[in-house]
């Protein structure tokens, strides 16, 4: 019975690692496919957050539950908090300083001040 649980844990870890790898490949495709910087940033930020989360969770399952797993879990929490915040701040800077932003967005211009301020 214990050996079956080990194989299930091993299989789930491998599946999560492969899922993370697939997310990273989609992220790379999105970064190179999109032409506008905010679209690229969105693809990169979402890909990093989900890909690192899945990969690190797979590594936690493969290594077993020990002190190293706790460190990896803390890395996941840090990246889930830091990556979206930093991407949002950089995107906000682009949105505030770009004079030609209306060409790339579908938001009506009379709502720009309400959304950006």
VONU-625579 format. One line per field, with one value per atom (N, C-alpha, C, O, CB): residue in three letters; atom name; x, y, z. Coordinates in Angstrom, 1 decimal, always signed. Atoms other than C-alpha are relative to their C-alpha. Glycine has a CB too. Layout:
resn	[ALA,...]
name	[CA,...]
x	[X,...]
y	[Y,...]
z	[Z,...]
//
This chain:
resn	[UNK,UNK,UNK,UNK,UNK,UNK,UNK,UNK,UNK,UNK,UNK,UNK,UNK,UNK,UNK,UNK,UNK,UNK,UNK,UNK,UNK,UNK,UNK,UNK,UNK,UNK,UNK,UNK,UNK,UNK,UNK,UNK,UNK,UNK,UNK,UNK,UNK,UNK,UNK,UNK,UNK,UNK,UNK,UNK,UNK,UNK,UNK,UNK,UNK,UNK,UNK,UNK,UNK,UNK,UNK,UNK,UNK,UNK,UNK,UNK,UNK,UNK,UNK,UNK,UNK,UNK,UNK,UNK,UNK,UNK,UNK,UNK,UNK,UNK,UNK,UNK,UNK,UNK,UNK,UNK,UNK,UNK,UNK,UNK,UNK,UNK,UNK,UNK,UNK,UNK,UNK,UNK,UNK,UNK,UNK,UNK,UNK,UNK,UNK,UNK,UNK,UNK,UNK,UNK,UNK,UNK,UNK,UNK,UNK,UNK,UNK,UNK,UNK,UNK,UNK,UNK,UNK,UNK,UNK,UNK,UNK,UNK,UNK,UNK,UNK,UNK,UNK,UNK,UNK,UNK,UNK,UNK,UNK,UNK,UNK,UNK,UNK,UNK,UNK,UNK,UNK,UNK,UNK,UNK,UNK,UNK,UNK,UNK,UNK,UNK,UNK,UNK,UNK,UNK,UNK,UNK,UNK,UNK,UNK,UNK,UNK,UNK,UNK,UNK,UNK,UNK,UNK,UNK,UNK,UNK,UNK,UNK,UNK,UNK,UNK,UNK,UNK,UNK,UNK,UNK,UNK,UNK,UNK,UNK,UNK,UNK,UNK,UNK,UNK,UNK,UNK,UNK,UNK,UNK,UNK,UNK,UNK,UNK,UNK,UNK,UNK,UNK,UNK,UNK,UNK,UNK,UNK,UNK,UNK,UNK,UNK,UNK,UNK,UNK,UNK,UNK,UNK,UNK,UNK,UNK,UNK,UNK,UNK,UNK,UNK,UNK,UNK,UNK,UNK,UNK,UNK,UNK,UNK,UNK,UNK,UNK,UNK,UNK,UNK,UNK,UNK,UNK,UNK,UNK,UNK,UNK,UNK,UNK,UNK,UNK,UNK,UNK,UNK,UNK,UNK,UNK,UNK,UNK,UNK,UNK,UNK,UNK,UNK,UNK,UNK,UNK,UNK,UNK,UNK,UNK,UNK,UNK,UNK,UNK,UNK,UNK,UNK,UNK,UNK,UNK,UNK,UNK,UNK,UNK,UNK,UNK,UNK,UNK,UNK,UNK,UNK,UNK,UNK,UNK,UNK,UNK,UNK,UNK,UNK,UNK,UNK,UNK,UNK,UNK,UNK,UNK,UNK,UNK,UNK,UNK,UNK,UNK,UNK,UNK,UNK,UNK,UNK,UNK,UNK,UNK,UNK,UNK,UNK,UNK,UNK,UNK,UNK,UNK,UNK,UNK,UNK,UNK,UNK,UNK,UNK,UNK,UNK,UNK,UNK,UNK,UNK,UNK,UNK,UNK,UNK,UNK,UNK,UNK,UNK,UNK,UNK,UNK,UNK,UNK,UNK,UNK,UNK,UNK,UNK,UNK,UNK,UNK,UNK,UNK,UNK,UNK,UNK,UNK,UNK,UNK,UNK,UNK,UNK,UNK,UNK,UNK,UNK,UNK,UNK,UNK,UNK,UNK,UNK,UNK,UNK,UNK,UNK,UNK,UNK,UNK,UNK,UNK,UNK,UNK,UNK,UNK,UNK,UNK,UNK,UNK,UNK,UNK,UNK,UNK,UNK,UNK,UNK,UNK,UNK,UNK,UNK,UNK,UNK,UNK,UNK,UNK,UNK,UNK,UNK,UNK,UNK,UNK,UNK,UNK,UNK,UNK,UNK,UNK,UNK,UNK,UNK,UNK,UNK,UNK,UNK,UNK,UNK,UNK,UNK,UNK,UNK,UNK,UNK,UNK,UNK,UNK,UNK,UNK,UNK,UNK,UNK,UNK,UNK,UNK,UNK,UNK,UNK,UNK,UNK,UNK,UNK,UNK,UNK,UNK,UNK,UNK,UNK,UNK,UNK,UNK,UNK,UNK,UNK,UNK,UNK,UNK,UNK,UNK,UNK,UNK,UNK,UNK,UNK,UNK,UNK,UNK,UNK,UNK,UNK,UNK,UNK,UNK,UNK,UNK,UNK,UNK,UNK,UNK,UNK,UNK,UNK,UNK,UNK,UNK,UNK,UNK,UNK,UNK,UNK,UNK,UNK,UNK,UNK,UNK,UNK,UNK,UNK,UNK,UNK,UNK,UNK,UNK,UNK,UNK,UNK,UNK,UNK,UNK,UNK,UNK,UNK,UNK,UNK,UNK,UNK,UNK,UNK,UNK,UNK,UNK,UNK,UNK,UNK,UNK,UNK,UNK,UNK,UNK,UNK,UNK,UNK,UNK,UNK,UNK,UNK,UNK,UNK,UNK,UNK,UNK,UNK,UNK,UNK,UNK,UNK,UNK,UNK,UNK,UNK,UNK,UNK,UNK,UNK,UNK,UNK,UNK,UNK,UNK,UNK,UNK,UNK,UNK,UNK,UNK,UNK]
name	[N,CA,C,O,CB,N,CA,C,O,CB,N,CA,C,O,CB,N,CA,C,O,CB,N,CA,C,O,CB,N,CA,C,O,CB,N,CA,C,O,CB,N,CA,C,O,CB,N,CA,C,O,CB,N,CA,C,O,CB,N,CA,C,O,CB,N,CA,C,O,CB,N,CA,C,O,CB,N,CA,C,O,CB,N,CA,C,O,CB,N,CA,C,O,CB,N,CA,C,O,CB,N,CA,C,O,CB,N,CA,C,O,CB,N,CA,C,O,CB,N,CA,C,O,CB,N,CA,C,O,CB,N,CA,C,O,CB,N,CA,C,O,CB,N,CA,C,O,CB,N,CA,C,O,CB,N,CA,C,O,CB,N,CA,C,O,CB,N,CA,C,O,CB,N,CA,C,O,CB,N,CA,C,O,CB,N,CA,C,O,CB,N,CA,C,O,CB,N,CA,C,O,CB,N,CA,C,O,CB,N,CA,C,O,CB,N,CA,C,O,CB,N,CA,C,O,CB,N,CA,C,O,CB,N,CA,C,O,CB,N,CA,C,O,CB,N,CA,C,O,CB,N,CA,C,O,CB,N,CA,C,O,CB,N,CA,C,O,CB,N,CA,C,O,CB,N,CA,C,O,CB,N,CA,C,O,CB,N,CA,C,O,CB,N,CA,C,O,CB,N,CA,C,O,CB,N,CA,C,O,CB,N,CA,C,O,CB,N,CA,C,O,CB,N,CA,C,O,CB,N,CA,C,O,CB,N,CA,C,O,CB,N,CA,C,O,CB,N,CA,C,O,CB,N,CA,C,O,CB,N,CA,C,O,CB,N,CA,C,O,CB,N,CA,C,O,CB,N,CA,C,O,CB,N,CA,C,O,CB,N,CA,C,O,CB,N,CA,C,O,CB,N,CA,C,O,CB,N,CA,C,O,CB,N,CA,C,O,CB,N,CA,C,O,CB,N,CA,C,O,CB,N,CA,C,O,CB,N,CA,C,O,CB,N,CA,C,O,CB,N,CA,C,O,CB,N,CA,C,O,CB,N,CA,C,O,CB,N,CA,C,O,CB,N,CA,C,O,CB,N,CA,C,O,CB,N,CA,C,O,CB,N,CA,C,O,CB,N,CA,C,O,CB,N,CA,C,O,CB,N,CA,C,O,CB,N,CA,C,O,CB,N,CA,C,O,CB,N,CA,C,O,CB,N,CA,C,O,CB,N,CA,C,O,CB,N,CA,C,O,CB,N,CA,C,O,CB,N,CA,C,O,CB,N,CA,C,O,CB,N,CA,C,O,CB,N,CA,C,O,CB,N,CA,C,O,CB,N,CA,C,O,CB,N,CA,C,O,CB,N,CA,C,O,CB,N,CA,C,O,CB,N,CA,C,O,CB,N,CA,C,O,CB,N,CA,C,O,CB,N,CA,C,O,CB,N,CA,C,O,CB,N,CA,C,O,CB,N,CA,C,O,CB,N,CA,C,O,CB,N,CA,C,O,CB,N,CA,C,O,CB,N,CA,C,O,CB,N,CA,C,O,CB,N,CA,C,O,CB,N,CA,C,O,CB,N,CA,C,O,CB]
x	[+0.8,+0.0,+0.9,+0.6,-0.9,-0.9,+2.8,+0.7,+0.9,+1.0,-0.7,+4.6,-1.0,-0.5,+0.5,+1.0,+1.4,-0.1,-0.2,-1.4,+0.0,+1.2,+1.2,+1.1,-0.2,-1.2,+4.8,-0.1,+0.4,+1.2,+0.1,+4.1,-1.0,-0.8,-0.4,+1.0,+1.0,+0.7,+0.5,-1.2,-0.7,+3.1,+1.0,+1.1,+0.7,-0.9,+5.8,-0.6,-0.2,+0.8,+0.8,+3.3,-0.5,-0.5,-1.1,+0.6,+1.6,+1.1,+0.9,-0.7,-1.1,+5.0,+0.5,+0.8,+1.2,-0.4,+6.0,-1.0,-0.7,+0.2,+1.1,+2.6,+0.1,-0.1,-1.4,-0.1,+3.0,+1.3,+1.2,+0.0,-1.2,+6.6,-0.3,+0.1,+1.1,+0.3,+5.4,-1.0,-0.9,-0.6,+1.0,+2.4,+0.8,+0.5,-1.0,-0.8,+4.9,+0.8,+0.9,+0.9,-0.8,+7.1,-0.9,-0.5,+0.7,+1.0,+4.0,-0.4,-0.5,-1.2,+0.4,+3.0,+1.2,+1.0,-0.3,-1.2,+6.6,+0.1,+0.5,+1.3,-0.1,+6.5,-1.1,-0.9,-0.2,+1.1,+3.1,+0.4,+0.1,-1.3,-0.4,+4.6,+1.0,+0.9,+0.6,-0.9,+7.5,-0.6,-0.3,+1.1,+0.7,+5.2,-0.8,-0.8,-1.0,+0.8,+3.0,+0.9,+0.6,-0.7,-0.9,+6.0,+0.5,+0.7,+1.2,-0.4,+7.2,-1.1,-0.8,+0.9,+1.1,+3.8,-0.6,-0.8,-1.1,+0.6,+2.4,+0.9,+2.1,-0.5,-0.8,+3.5,+0.1,+1.1,-0.5,+0.0,+2.6,+0.5,+0.4,-1.5,-0.8,+4.6,-0.9,-0.5,+0.7,+0.9,+1.6,-0.6,-0.8,-1.2,+0.4,+0.4,+1.1,+0.9,-0.4,-1.2,+3.9,+0.2,+0.4,+1.2,-0.2,+4.1,-1.1,-0.8,+0.0,+1.1,+0.7,+0.4,+0.2,-1.3,-0.3,+1.8,+1.2,+1.2,+0.4,-1.1,+5.1,-0.3,+0.1,+1.2,+0.3,+3.7,-0.9,-0.7,-0.7,+0.9,+0.9,+0.7,+0.5,-1.3,-0.8,+3.2,+1.0,+1.1,+0.7,-0.9,+5.8,-0.7,-0.3,+0.8,+0.7,+3.3,-0.5,-0.3,-1.1,+0.6,+1.5,+1.1,+1.0,-1.0,-1.1,+4.6,+0.9,+1.2,+0.8,-0.9,+6.8,-0.8,-0.3,+0.5,+0.8,+3.9,-0.2,-0.1,-1.4,+0.2,+3.2,+1.4,+1.4,-0.5,-1.3,+6.9,+0.5,+1.0,+1.1,-0.5,+7.8,-0.9,-0.4,+0.0,+0.9,+4.7,+0.4,+0.4,-1.5,-0.5,+5.9,+1.3,+1.5,+0.2,-1.2,+9.3,-0.2,+0.5,+1.0,+0.4,+7.8,-0.5,-0.1,-1.1,+0.5,+5.9,+1.1,+1.2,-1.1,-1.0,+9.0,+1.1,+1.6,+0.7,-1.0,+11.3,-0.5,+0.3,+0.6,+0.6,+8.9,-0.2,+0.2,+0.9,+0.3,+7.7,+1.1,+1.1,-1.4,-1.1,+10.8,+0.3,-0.5,+1.2,-0.3,+12.5,+0.2,-0.1,+1.3,-0.2,+13.5,-1.3,-1.5,+0.8,+1.4,+9.8,-0.6,-1.2,-0.9,+0.5,+9.0,+0.6,+0.0,+0.3,-0.7,+11.6,-0.6,-0.8,+1.5,+0.6,+10.2,-1.4,-1.8,-0.1,+1.3,+6.7,+0.1,-0.8,-0.8,-0.2,+7.9,+0.4,+0.1,+1.1,-0.4,+9.5,-1.3,-1.4,+1.0,+1.2,+6.1,-0.8,-1.3,-0.8,+0.7,+4.4,+0.6,-0.1,-0.2,-0.7,+7.0,-0.2,-0.5,+1.5,+0.1,+6.8,-1.5,-1.7,+0.5,+1.4,+3.0,-0.4,-1.3,-0.9,+0.3,+3.0,+0.8,+0.3,+0.3,-0.9,+6.0,-0.2,-0.2,+1.4,+0.1,+5.5,-1.2,-1.0,-0.1,+1.1,+2.0,+0.1,-0.3,-1.3,-0.1,+2.7,+1.1,+0.8,+0.4,-1.0,+5.9,-0.5,-0.2,+1.3,+0.6,+4.2,-1.0,-1.1,-0.6,+1.1,+1.3,+0.7,+0.2,-0.9,-0.7,+3.7,+0.6,+0.6,+1.0,-0.7,+5.7,-1.1,-0.9,+0.9,+1.1,+2.4,-0.6,-0.9,-1.0,+0.6,+1.0,+0.9,+0.4,-0.2,-1.0,+4.2,-0.1,-0.1,+1.4,+0.1,+3.8,-1.4,-1.4,+0.0,+1.3,+0.1,+0.0,-0.7,-1.1,+0.0,+0.8,+0.9,+0.5,+0.4,-1.0,+3.8,-0.2,+0.3,+1.3,+0.1,+2.7,-1.1,-2.3,-0.4,+1.0,+1.0,-0.9,-1.9,+0.8,+0.8,-0.2,-0.7,-0.8,+1.0,+0.6,-1.8,-1.4,-1.8,-0.1,+1.4,-5.3,+0.0,-1.0,-0.6,-0.1,-4.0,+0.0,-0.4,+1.2,-0.2,-3.4,-1.2,-1.3,+1.2,+1.0,-6.4,-1.4,-1.6,+0.1,+1.4,-10.2,-0.8,-2.1,-0.6,+0.7,-11.2,-0.3,+0.6,+0.8,+0.3,-13.1,+0.8,+1.1,-1.5,-0.9,-11.0,-0.6,+0.2,+0.5,+0.6,-13.5,+0.2,-0.1,-1.4,-0.2,-12.8,+1.4,+1.7,-0.7,-1.4,-9.0,+0.3,+1.0,+0.8,-0.3,-8.8,-0.5,+0.1,-0.5,+0.6,-11.2,+0.8,+1.0,-1.4,-0.7,-9.2,+1.4,+1.9,+0.0,-1.4,-5.7,+0.3,+1.4,+0.7,-0.2,-6.1,-0.5,-0.4,-0.6]
y	[-1.2,+0.0,+1.3,+2.2,+0.0,-1.1,+2.4,+0.3,+1.4,-0.1,-0.1,+1.7,+0.6,+1.4,-1.3,-0.6,+2.6,+1.5,+2.2,-0.7,-1.4,+5.9,+0.8,+1.9,+0.3,-0.6,+6.6,+0.2,+1.3,-0.8,-0.1,+5.9,+1.1,+1.8,-1.3,-1.1,+8.2,+1.4,+2.3,-0.2,-1.3,+11.0,+0.3,+1.4,-0.1,-0.2,+10.5,+0.4,+1.3,-1.3,-0.3,+10.5,+1.4,+2.1,-1.0,-1.4,+13.7,+1.0,+2.1,+0.1,-1.0,+15.4,+0.1,+1.3,-0.5,-0.1,+14.5,+0.8,+1.6,-1.4,-0.7,+15.7,+1.5,+2.3,-0.5,-1.4,+19.0,+0.7,+1.8,+0.2,-0.5,+19.4,+0.2,+1.2,-0.9,-0.1,+18.8,+1.1,+1.8,-1.3,-1.1,+21.2,+1.3,+2.2,-0.1,-1.3,+23.9,+0.2,+1.3,-0.1,-0.1,+23.2,+0.4,+1.3,-1.3,-0.4,+23.5,+1.4,+2.1,-0.9,-1.4,+26.8,+0.9,+2.0,+0.2,-0.8,+28.1,+0.1,+1.1,-0.6,+0.0,+27.1,+1.0,+1.7,-1.4,-0.9,+28.9,+1.5,+2.4,-0.3,-1.3,+31.9,+0.6,+1.7,+0.1,-0.5,+32.1,+0.3,+1.2,-1.1,-0.3,+31.8,+1.3,+2.1,-1.2,-1.2,+34.6,+1.2,+2.3,+0.0,-1.2,+36.9,+0.3,+1.5,-0.3,-0.3,+36.5,+0.3,+0.9,-1.2,-0.2,+36.5,+1.4,+2.1,-1.0,-1.3,+39.7,+1.1,+1.0,+0.1,-1.1,+43.0,+1.1,+1.8,+0.5,-1.1,+45.4,-0.4,-1.5,+0.6,+0.3,+45.6,-0.4,-1.3,+1.2,+0.4,+45.3,-1.4,-2.2,+1.0,+1.3,+42.2,-1.0,-2.1,-0.2,+0.8,+40.7,-0.2,-1.2,+0.6,+0.1,+41.6,-0.9,-1.6,+1.4,+0.8,+40.0,-1.5,-2.3,+0.3,+1.4,+36.7,-0.4,-1.5,-0.1,+0.3,+36.8,-0.1,-1.1,+1.0,+0.0,+37.6,-1.2,-1.9,+1.3,+1.1,+35.0,-1.3,-2.2,+0.1,+1.2,+32.4,-0.3,-1.5,+0.1,+0.2,+32.9,-0.4,-1.4,+1.3,+0.3,+32.8,-1.4,-2.2,+1.0,+1.3,+29.7,-1.1,-2.2,-0.1,+1.0,+27.9,-0.3,-1.5,+0.5,+0.2,+28.4,-0.7,-1.6,+1.3,+0.7,+27.4,-1.4,-2.3,+0.7,+1.4,+24.2,-0.8,-1.9,-0.2,+0.7,+23.3,-0.2,-1.3,+0.8,+0.1,+24.0,-0.9,-1.6,+1.4,+1.0,+22.1,-1.4,-2.3,+0.3,+1.3,+19.2,-0.4,-1.6,-0.1,+0.3,+19.4,-0.3,-1.1,+1.2,+0.3,+19.5,-1.4,-2.1,+1.0,+1.4,+16.3,-1.0,-2.1,-0.2,+1.0,+14.6,-0.1,-1.1,+0.4,+0.0,+15.6,-0.5,-0.8,+1.4,+0.4,+14.6,+1.2,+2.3,-1.0,-1.2,+16.8,+0.1,-0.7,-0.2,-0.2,+18.1,+1.5,+2.3,-0.8,-1.5,+21.4,+0.6,+1.8,+0.1,-0.5,+21.8,+0.3,+1.3,-1.0,-0.2,+21.5,+1.3,+2.0,-1.2,-1.3,+24.3,+1.2,+2.2,+0.0,-1.1,+26.5,+0.3,+1.4,-0.3,-0.1,+25.8,+0.6,+1.4,-1.4,-0.6,+26.6,+1.5,+2.2,-0.7,-1.4,+29.9,+0.8,+1.9,+0.2,-0.6,+30.6,+0.2,+1.3,-0.8,-0.1,+29.9,+1.2,+2.0,-1.3,-1.1,+32.3,+1.4,+2.3,-0.1,-1.2,+35.0,+0.4,+1.6,-0.1,-0.3,+34.7,+0.4,+1.2,-1.1,-0.3,+34.7,+1.4,+2.0,-1.0,-1.4,+38.0,+1.0,+2.1,+0.1,-1.0,+39.7,+0.2,+1.3,-0.4,-0.1,+38.9,+0.8,+1.7,-1.4,-0.9,+40.3,+1.4,+2.3,-0.6,-1.4,+43.4,+0.7,+1.8,+0.1,-0.7,+44.2,+0.1,+1.2,-0.8,-0.1,+43.5,+1.1,+1.8,-1.3,-1.0,+45.7,+1.4,+2.3,-0.2,-1.3,+48.6,+0.4,+1.5,+0.0,-0.3,+48.3,+0.3,+1.2,-1.2,-0.2,+48.1,+1.4,+2.1,-1.1,-1.3,+51.1,+1.2,+2.2,+0.1,-1.0,+53.1,+0.1,+1.3,-0.4,+0.0,+52.2,+0.7,+1.5,-1.4,-0.6,+53.2,+1.5,+2.2,-0.7,-1.4,+56.5,+0.8,+2.0,+0.2,-0.8,+57.6,-0.2,+0.6,-0.5,+0.1,+56.3,+0.9,+0.8,-1.5,-0.9,+59.0,-0.6,-0.1,+1.2,+0.6,+56.6,-1.3,-2.2,-0.3,+1.2,+54.1,-0.3,-1.5,+0.1,+0.2,+54.6,-0.8,-1.5,+1.4,+0.8,+53.0,-1.5,-2.3,+0.4,+1.4,+49.7,-0.5,-1.8,-0.2,+0.4,+49.6,+0.2,+1.0,+0.7,-0.1,+49.2,+0.8,+0.8,-1.3,-0.8,+51.5,+1.3,+2.0,+0.1,-1.3,+54.6,+1.1,+1.0,+0.3,-1.0,+57.7,+0.8,+1.4,+0.9,-0.8,+59.5,-0.8,-0.2,+0.3,+0.8,+56.7,-0.1,-0.7,-1.4,+0.1,+57.0,+0.6,-0.1,+0.7,-0.6,+59.4,-0.7,-0.8,+1.5,+0.7,+57.4,-1.3,-1.7,-0.4,+1.2,+54.2,+0.1,-0.7,-0.8,-0.1,+55.5,+0.8,+0.7,+0.7,-0.8,+57.9,-0.7,-0.1,+1.4]
z	[+0.0,+0.0,+0.0,-0.7,+1.2,-0.1,+0.9,-1.3,-1.7,+1.1,+1.3,-2.4,-1.0,-1.9,-0.4,+0.9,-4.3,+0.2,-0.8,+0.1,-0.3,-2.6,-0.4,-0.9,+1.5,+0.5,-3.4,-1.5,-2.1,+0.4,+1.5,-7.1,-0.4,-1.4,-0.6,+0.3,-7.0,+0.2,-0.6,+0.9,-0.3,-5.4,-1.1,-1.6,+1.3,+1.0,-8.0,-1.3,-2.0,-0.2,+1.2,-10.9,+0.0,-1.0,-0.2,-0.1,-9.6,-0.1,-0.7,+1.3,+0.1,-9.2,-1.5,-1.9,+0.8,+1.4,-12.8,-0.8,-1.7,-0.6,+0.7,-14.1,+0.2,-0.7,+0.4,-0.3,-12.3,-0.6,-1.1,+1.5,+0.7,-13.6,-1.5,-2.1,+0.2,+1.5,-17.2,-0.2,-1.3,-0.5,+0.2,-16.7,+0.1,-0.7,+1.1,-0.1,-15.5,-1.3,-1.8,+1.2,+1.3,-18.6,-1.1,-1.9,-0.3,+1.1,-20.9,+0.2,-0.8,+0.1,-0.2,-19.3,-0.4,-1.0,+1.5,+0.4,-19.8,-1.5,-2.0,+0.6,+1.4,-23.4,-0.6,-1.6,-0.6,+0.5,-23.9,+0.3,-0.5,+0.7,-0.4,-22.1,-1.0,-1.5,+1.4,+1.0,-24.5,-1.3,-2.0,-0.2,+1.3,-27.5,+0.1,-0.8,-0.2,-0.2,-26.1,+0.0,-0.6,+1.3,-0.1,-25.4,-1.4,-1.8,+0.9,+1.3,-29.0,-1.0,-2.0,-0.5,+1.0,-30.7,+0.1,-0.9,+0.3,-0.2,-29.1,-0.4,-0.3,+1.4,+0.5,-30.5,+1.0,+1.0,-1.3,-0.9,-27.8,+1.4,+1.8,+0.2,-1.2,-24.6,+1.2,+1.9,+0.5,-1.1,-22.2,-0.2,+0.7,+0.1,+0.3,-24.0,+0.3,+0.9,-1.5,-0.3,-23.7,+1.5,+2.0,-0.6,-1.4,-20.1,+0.7,+1.7,+0.6,-0.6,-19.3,-0.2,+0.7,-0.7,+0.3,-21.0,+0.9,+1.4,-1.5,-0.8,-19.1,+1.5,+2.1,-0.2,-1.4,-15.7,+0.3,+1.3,+0.4,-0.3,-15.9,-0.2,+0.6,-0.9,+0.2,-17.3,+1.1,+1.6,-1.3,-1.1,-14.6,+1.2,+1.9,+0.3,-1.2,-11.8,+0.0,+0.9,+0.2,+0.1,-13.0,-0.2,+0.4,-1.1,+0.3,-14.4,+1.2,+1.5,-1.1,-1.2,-11.3,+1.1,+1.8,+0.5,-1.0,-9.0,-0.3,+0.6,+0.0,+0.4,-10.9,+0.1,+0.7,-1.4,-0.1,-11.2,+1.4,+1.7,-0.8,-1.4,-7.6,+0.8,+1.7,+0.7,-0.7,-6.4,-0.4,+0.4,-0.3,+0.4,-8.5,+0.7,+1.1,-1.5,-0.7,-7.0,+1.5,+2.1,-0.1,-1.4,-3.5,+0.2,+1.1,+0.6,-0.1,-4.2,-0.2,+0.4,-1.0,+0.3,-5.6,+1.1,+1.4,-1.3,-1.0,-2.8,+1.4,+2.3,+0.2,-1.3,+0.0,+0.8,+0.5,+0.7,-0.9,+2.8,+1.1,+2.1,+0.7,-0.9,+4.6,+0.1,-0.4,-0.4,-0.1,+5.4,-1.4,-1.6,+0.9,+1.4,+1.7,-0.6,-1.4,-0.8,+0.5,+0.8,+0.5,-0.2,+0.3,-0.6,+3.2,-0.6,-0.9,+1.5,+0.7,+1.6,-1.4,-1.8,-0.1,+1.4,-1.9,+0.1,-0.8,-0.7,-0.2,-0.6,+0.3,-0.2,+1.1,-0.2,+0.7,-1.2,-1.4,+1.1,+1.3,-2.7,-0.8,-1.5,-0.7,+0.7,-4.3,+0.5,-0.3,+0.1,-0.6,-1.9,-0.4,-0.7,+1.5,+0.4,-2.5,-1.4,-1.7,+0.3,+1.5,-6.3,-0.3,-1.2,-0.8,+0.2,-6.2,+0.4,-0.1,+0.6,-0.5,-4.3,-0.8,-1.1,+1.5,+0.6,-6.0,-1.5,-2.0,+0.3,+1.5,-9.7,-0.4,-1.3,-0.5,+0.4,-10.1,+0.4,-0.4,+0.5,-0.5,-8.1,-0.9,-1.3,+1.5,+0.8,-10.0,-1.5,-2.1,+0.0,+1.4,-13.4,-0.1,-1.0,-0.5,+0.0,-12.4,+0.0,-0.7,+1.2,-0.1,-11.5,-1.3,-1.7,+1.2,+1.3,-14.7,-1.1,-1.9,-0.4,+1.0,-16.8,+0.3,-0.7,+0.1,-0.4,-14.9,-0.5,-1.0,+1.5,+0.4,-15.7,-1.6,-2.1,+0.3,+1.4,-19.4,-0.4,-1.3,-0.6,+0.3,-19.4,+0.3,-0.4,+0.9,-0.4,-17.7,-0.9,-1.2,+1.5,+0.7,-19.8,-1.5,-2.3,+0.3,+1.5,-23.3,-0.5,-0.1,-0.3,+0.6,-25.3,-1.0,-1.4,-0.6,+1.1,-28.0,+0.5,-0.3,-1.1,-0.5,-25.7,-0.5,-0.6,+1.5,+0.6,-27.2,-1.3,-1.6,-0.3,+1.2,-30.4,+0.3,-0.6,-0.8,-0.3,-28.6,+0.9,+1.0,+0.7,-0.9,-26.3,-0.5,-1.5,+1.4,+0.4,-26.7,+1.0,+0.8,-0.3,-1.0,-23.8,-0.6,-1.2,+1.3,+0.5,-24.9,+0.7,+1.9,+0.2,-0.5,-24.5,+1.2,+2.0,-1.1,-1.1,-22.2,+1.3,+2.4,-0.3,-1.3,-19.6,+0.4,+1.4,-0.2,-0.3,-19.7,+1.4,+2.2,-1.0,-1.2,-16.8,+1.2,+2.3,+0.0,-1.1,-14.6,+0.3,+1.4,-0.3,-0.2,-15.2,+0.5,+1.3,-1.3,-0.3,-14.9,+1.3,+1.8,-1.1,-1.2,-11.9,+1.2,+2.3,-0.2]
//
